[in-house]
Amino acid sequence: HVESLEKEWTTDNGTLACTVKLAYPVFEGDTEGEKNINAFFKEWADDKLDYYENDKDSIVNIALQYQTELETEQNSTQEDSTLPPVPPSEEDFSVGGVTVRGSVISVFMESYSYEGGAHGMPGRANYLFDKTTGKETTLASLISISEEELNQKVRGLFQEQVKGNTEGFFEDAEETLNNKKDFIDNYYFSEDGVVFYATPYEIAPYAAGYTEVTVPFEELGL
């Protein structure tokens, strides 16, 4: 099941500055692997909260500082405020999916961060675990082809999309793909295979969202 927690931070005067929502998976079995994965995500949530509270560059502390400065200006005798009012910041994490492939459990996490402006930014992360031990593993250690071969395979699939829809991508999308060598960093598991993606603004406008291609598990030796 999915466990979630929500926390709000307000200024000393009670102005809402930031809201954080953290959702993460909880496995209900009692195997060593499941217990260790549960411990991993409990620590993940605790570390997130610690970061929000104590890091001066966290979205929470930046929002608190801004809203506090805005309150100070609004309460002063100054006629024109130099700080425009902005809505509260927010950061949300959700479970995008859990996939089991052989001896591997994949947990796909999605996020959304808003710090003012026209829109926020989505985020993604994928965690791989050995099903028996619950220890983290990497995609590079699991696949049967080299990273260079993986880059060639995934690049070709992306280039097919770009050539088939040139108006939906940036003019330099093909050049960006030709220079890209870190496809293995942006992926998640689905029922059909490993989904590799380009982030918003990377090869297409924000409105296009993530651009995705799927490589069947068998082609990667999974």
C-alpha positions as a LaTeX table, in Angstrom:
\begin{tabular}{lrrr}
\hline
Residue & $x$ (\AA) & $y$ (\AA) & $z$ (\AA) \\
\hline
His1 & 0.00 & 0.00 & 0.00 \\
Val2 & 0.99 & 3.64 & $-0.21$ \\
Glu3 & 1.72 & 5.64 & 2.91 \\
Ser4 & 1.67 & 9.42 & 2.78 \\
Leu5 & 2.30 & 12.39 & 5.00 \\
Glu6 & 1.72 & 16.09 & 4.51 \\
Lys7 & 3.32 & 19.01 & 6.26 \\
Glu8 & 2.87 & 22.78 & 6.05 \\
Trp9 & 5.27 & 25.56 & 6.99 \\
Thr10 & 4.05 & 29.04 & 7.87 \\
Thr11 & 5.79 & 32.30 & 8.75 \\
Asp12 & 5.74 & 33.61 & 12.30 \\
Asn13 & 2.71 & 35.67 & 11.29 \\
Gly14 & 0.85 & 32.61 & 10.05 \\
Thr15 & 1.25 & 33.04 & 6.30 \\
Leu16 & 1.39 & 29.70 & 4.48 \\
Ala17 & 4.79 & 29.46 & 2.79 \\
Cys18 & 5.12 & 25.87 & 1.64 \\
Thr19 & 3.33 & 22.52 & 1.59 \\
Val20 & 5.05 & 19.17 & 1.17 \\
Lys21 & 3.36 & 15.85 & 0.45 \\
Leu22 & 5.38 & 12.65 & 0.61 \\
Ala23 & 3.94 & 9.35 & $-0.57$ \\
Tyr24 & 5.95 & 6.14 & $-0.64$ \\
Pro25 & 5.31 & 2.40 & $-0.95$ \\
Val26 & 4.97 & 0.03 & 1.99 \\
Phe27 & 5.30 & $-3.69$ & 1.28 \\
Glu28 & 3.04 & $-5.78$ & 3.49 \\
Gly29 & 5.03 & $-9.03$ & 3.50 \\
Asp30 & 7.53 & $-10.09$ & 6.14 \\
Thr31 & 10.45 & $-11.23$ & 3.97 \\
Glu32 & 13.89 & $-9.76$ & 4.49 \\
Gly33 & 13.68 & $-8.04$ & 1.13 \\
Glu34 & 10.36 & $-6.36$ & 1.87 \\
Lys35 & 11.45 & $-5.27$ & 5.34 \\
Asn36 & 14.64 & $-3.71$ & 3.96 \\
Ile37 & 12.79 & $-1.90$ & 1.18 \\
Asn38 & 10.32 & $-0.53$ & 3.73 \\
Ala39 & 13.23 & 0.66 & 5.88 \\
Phe40 & 14.76 & 2.32 & 2.81 \\
Phe41 & 11.65 & 4.37 & 2.07 \\
Lys42 & 11.06 & 5.24 & 5.72 \\
Glu43 & 14.59 & 6.65 & 5.80 \\
Trp44 & 13.93 & 8.34 & 2.45 \\
Ala45 & 10.94 & 10.20 & 3.93 \\
Asp46 & 12.83 & 11.08 & 7.13 \\
Asp47 & 15.76 & 12.44 & 5.12 \\
Lys48 & 13.42 & 14.54 & 3.00 \\
Leu49 & 11.86 & 16.14 & 6.07 \\
Asp50 & 15.27 & 16.76 & 7.61 \\
Tyr51 & 16.41 & 18.43 & 4.40 \\
Tyr52 & 13.33 & 20.65 & 4.23 \\
Glu53 & 13.77 & 21.71 & 7.84 \\
Asn54 & 17.52 & 22.24 & 8.02 \\
Asp55 & 18.94 & 23.06 & 4.59 \\
Lys56 & 18.85 & 26.80 & 3.89 \\
Asp57 & 18.50 & 26.09 & 0.17 \\
Ser58 & 15.49 & 23.78 & 0.49 \\
Ile59 & 12.23 & 24.80 & $-1.16$ \\
Val60 & 10.74 & 25.22 & 2.32 \\
Asn61 & 13.34 & 27.62 & 3.70 \\
Ile62 & 13.51 & 29.64 & 0.50 \\
Ala63 & 9.72 & 30.03 & 0.58 \\
Leu64 & 9.73 & 30.94 & 4.27 \\
Gln65 & 12.42 & 33.56 & 3.71 \\
Tyr66 & 10.57 & 35.06 & 0.76 \\
Gln67 & 7.18 & 35.22 & 2.47 \\
Thr68 & 8.77 & 36.69 & 5.62 \\
Glu69 & 10.53 & 39.40 & 3.60 \\
Leu70 & 7.29 & 40.11 & 1.75 \\
Glu71 & 5.42 & 40.51 & 5.04 \\
Thr72 & 8.11 & 42.88 & 6.33 \\
Glu73 & 7.82 & 45.07 & 3.24 \\
Gln74 & 4.04 & 45.08 & 3.34 \\
Asn75 & 4.06 & 46.12 & 7.00 \\
Ser76 & 6.59 & 48.91 & 6.51 \\
Thr77 & 5.86 & 52.50 & 5.49 \\
Gln78 & 7.36 & 51.82 & 2.08 \\
Glu79 & 4.81 & 52.64 & $-0.64$ \\
Asp80 & 5.94 & 50.28 & $-3.40$ \\
Ser81 & 6.97 & 46.74 & $-2.57$ \\
Thr82 & 9.95 & 45.40 & $-4.49$ \\
Leu83 & 8.75 & 41.82 & $-3.98$ \\
Pro84 & 5.72 & 40.60 & $-5.96$ \\
Pro85 & 3.30 & 38.37 & $-4.03$ \\
Val86 & 3.53 & 34.69 & $-4.98$ \\
Pro87 & 1.38 & 31.67 & $-4.04$ \\
Pro88 & 2.75 & 29.23 & $-1.49$ \\
Ser89 & 5.40 & 26.82 & $-2.77$ \\
Glu90 & 4.70 & 23.11 & $-2.86$ \\
Glu91 & 6.48 & 19.84 & $-3.48$ \\
Asp92 & 4.61 & 16.58 & $-3.96$ \\
Phe93 & 5.99 & 13.05 & $-4.27$ \\
Ser94 & 3.87 & 10.11 & $-5.42$ \\
Val95 & 4.35 & 6.46 & $-6.34$ \\
Gly96 & 4.17 & 6.17 & $-10.10$ \\
Gly97 & 4.30 & 2.39 & $-10.12$ \\
Val98 & 5.83 & $-0.78$ & $-8.71$ \\
Thr99 & 7.00 & $-3.45$ & $-11.16$ \\
Val100 & 8.52 & $-6.86$ & $-10.44$ \\
Arg101 & 10.78 & $-8.37$ & $-13.10$ \\
Gly102 & 12.45 & $-11.62$ & $-12.16$ \\
Ser103 & 14.45 & $-11.04$ & $-9.00$ \\
Val104 & 14.18 & $-7.24$ & $-9.22$ \\
Ile105 & 11.61 & $-4.86$ & $-7.75$ \\
Ser106 & 11.35 & $-1.47$ & $-9.43$ \\
Val107 & 9.76 & 1.48 & $-7.62$ \\
Phe108 & 8.99 & 4.45 & $-9.86$ \\
Met109 & 8.56 & 7.77 & $-8.05$ \\
Glu110 & 7.14 & 10.99 & $-9.49$ \\
Ser111 & 7.26 & 14.51 & $-8.10$ \\
Tyr112 & 6.08 & 18.04 & $-8.77$ \\
Ser113 & 7.69 & 21.21 & $-7.45$ \\
Tyr114 & 6.20 & 24.69 & $-7.61$ \\
Glu115 & 8.11 & 27.78 & $-6.54$ \\
Gly116 & 6.11 & 30.51 & $-8.23$ \\
Gly117 & 5.86 & 31.41 & $-11.89$ \\
Ala118 & 3.62 & 30.11 & $-14.63$ \\
His119 & 4.04 & 26.46 & $-13.71$ \\
Gly120 & 6.01 & 24.03 & $-11.63$ \\
Met121 & 8.39 & 21.30 & $-12.72$ \\
Pro122 & 7.80 & 17.56 & $-12.71$ \\
Gly123 & 10.44 & 15.12 & $-11.54$ \\
Arg124 & 11.06 & 11.40 & $-11.70$ \\
Ala125 & 13.25 & 8.82 & $-9.99$ \\
Asn126 & 13.43 & 5.04 & $-10.17$ \\
Tyr127 & 14.74 & 2.71 & $-7.49$ \\
Leu128 & 15.75 & $-0.90$ & $-8.14$ \\
Phe129 & 15.97 & $-3.50$ & $-5.39$ \\
Asp130 & 17.02 & $-7.12$ & $-5.19$ \\
Lys131 & 13.79 & $-8.90$ & $-4.26$ \\
Thr132 & 15.51 & $-11.32$ & $-1.88$ \\
Thr133 & 17.77 & $-8.95$ & 0.07 \\
Gly134 & 16.04 & $-5.60$ & $-0.45$ \\
Lys135 & 19.37 & $-4.02$ & $-1.31$ \\
Glu136 & 19.55 & $-1.37$ & $-4.02$ \\
Thr137 & 20.93 & $-2.34$ & $-7.39$ \\
Thr138 & 21.54 & $-0.51$ & $-10.68$ \\
Leu139 & 20.24 & $-0.91$ & $-14.19$ \\
Ala140 & 23.82 & $-0.98$ & $-15.52$ \\
Ser141 & 24.60 & $-4.06$ & $-13.42$ \\
Leu142 & 21.49 & $-5.90$ & $-14.65$ \\
Ile143 & 21.50 & $-5.45$ & $-18.41$ \\
Ser144 & 23.42 & $-7.72$ & $-20.78$ \\
Ile145 & 24.56 & $-4.99$ & $-23.19$ \\
Ser146 & 27.11 & $-2.22$ & $-22.69$ \\
Glu147 & 26.09 & 1.32 & $-21.87$ \\
Glu148 & 27.35 & 2.40 & $-25.29$ \\
Glu149 & 25.09 & $-0.18$ & $-26.97$ \\
Leu150 & 22.21 & 0.98 & $-24.80$ \\
Asn151 & 22.78 & 4.60 & $-25.82$ \\
Gln152 & 22.74 & 3.63 & $-29.51$ \\
Lys153 & 19.54 & 1.60 & $-29.13$ \\
Val154 & 17.63 & 4.24 & $-27.15$ \\
Arg155 & 18.94 & 7.12 & $-29.25$ \\
Gly156 & 17.66 & 5.42 & $-32.40$ \\
Leu157 & 14.16 & 5.06 & $-30.93$ \\
Phe158 & 14.06 & 8.73 & $-29.94$ \\
Gln159 & 15.31 & 9.82 & $-33.36$ \\
Glu160 & 12.50 & 7.86 & $-35.01$ \\
Gln161 & 10.01 & 9.89 & $-32.97$ \\
Val162 & 11.66 & 13.19 & $-33.87$ \\
Lys163 & 11.76 & 12.40 & $-37.60$ \\
Gly164 & 8.11 & 11.40 & $-37.50$ \\
Asn165 & 6.97 & 14.60 & $-35.79$ \\
Thr166 & 9.45 & 17.41 & $-36.42$ \\
Glu167 & 6.96 & 20.12 & $-35.42$ \\
Gly168 & 6.58 & 18.63 & $-31.93$ \\
Phe169 & 10.28 & 18.92 & $-31.09$ \\
Phe170 & 12.92 & 21.63 & $-30.89$ \\
Glu171 & 14.92 & 22.28 & $-34.06$ \\
Asp172 & 18.09 & 21.00 & $-32.39$ \\
Ala173 & 16.44 & 17.87 & $-30.94$ \\
Glu174 & 18.43 & 15.49 & $-33.14$ \\
Glu175 & 21.67 & 17.23 & $-32.26$ \\
Thr176 & 20.82 & 17.03 & $-28.57$ \\
Leu177 & 20.11 & 13.31 & $-28.90$ \\
Asn178 & 23.34 & 12.71 & $-30.83$ \\
Asn179 & 25.31 & 14.30 & $-28.00$ \\
Lys180 & 23.40 & 12.59 & $-25.20$ \\
Lys181 & 25.23 & 9.70 & $-23.53$ \\
Asp182 & 23.33 & 9.31 & $-20.25$ \\
Phe183 & 20.08 & 7.66 & $-21.34$ \\
Ile184 & 20.58 & 5.08 & $-18.59$ \\
Asp185 & 20.03 & 7.78 & $-15.96$ \\
Asn186 & 16.41 & 8.47 & $-16.92$ \\
Tyr187 & 14.24 & 5.36 & $-16.94$ \\
Tyr188 & 11.58 & 3.34 & $-15.17$ \\
Phe189 & 10.15 & $-0.16$ & $-15.47$ \\
Ser190 & 6.74 & $-0.83$ & $-17.00$ \\
Glu191 & 4.96 & $-4.09$ & $-17.77$ \\
Asp192 & 6.23 & $-3.85$ & $-21.36$ \\
Gly193 & 9.90 & $-3.13$ & $-20.68$ \\
Val194 & 12.26 & $-0.37$ & $-19.62$ \\
Val195 & 10.92 & 3.09 & $-20.44$ \\
Phe196 & 13.58 & 5.70 & $-21.17$ \\
Tyr197 & 12.61 & 9.36 & $-21.22$ \\
Ala198 & 13.77 & 12.84 & $-22.10$ \\
Thr199 & 12.79 & 15.51 & $-19.59$ \\
Pro200 & 10.62 & 18.56 & $-20.39$ \\
Tyr201 & 12.60 & 21.24 & $-22.28$ \\
Glu202 & 15.29 & 18.71 & $-23.22$ \\
Ile203 & 14.15 & 18.00 & $-26.78$ \\
Ala204 & 10.59 & 19.35 & $-26.73$ \\
Pro205 & 8.58 & 22.18 & $-25.12$ \\
Tyr206 & 7.30 & 21.96 & $-21.55$ \\
Ala207 & 3.74 & 21.37 & $-22.76$ \\
Ala208 & 4.88 & 18.16 & $-24.46$ \\
Gly209 & 5.83 & 16.68 & $-21.10$ \\
Tyr210 & 8.19 & 13.72 & $-21.04$ \\
Thr211 & 9.17 & 12.09 & $-24.31$ \\
Glu212 & 9.35 & 8.31 & $-23.85$ \\
Val213 & 10.54 & 5.21 & $-25.66$ \\
Thr214 & 10.28 & 1.61 & $-24.46$ \\
Val215 & 12.86 & $-1.14$ & $-24.86$ \\
Pro216 & 11.51 & $-4.66$ & $-24.24$ \\
Phe217 & 13.11 & $-6.44$ & $-21.28$ \\
Glu218 & 14.34 & $-9.24$ & $-23.52$ \\
Glu219 & 16.45 & $-6.85$ & $-25.62$ \\
Leu220 & 18.30 & $-5.85$ & $-22.44$ \\
Gly221 & 18.74 & $-9.33$ & $-21.07$ \\
Leu222 & 16.28 & $-8.76$ & $-18.24$ \\
\hline
\end{tabular}
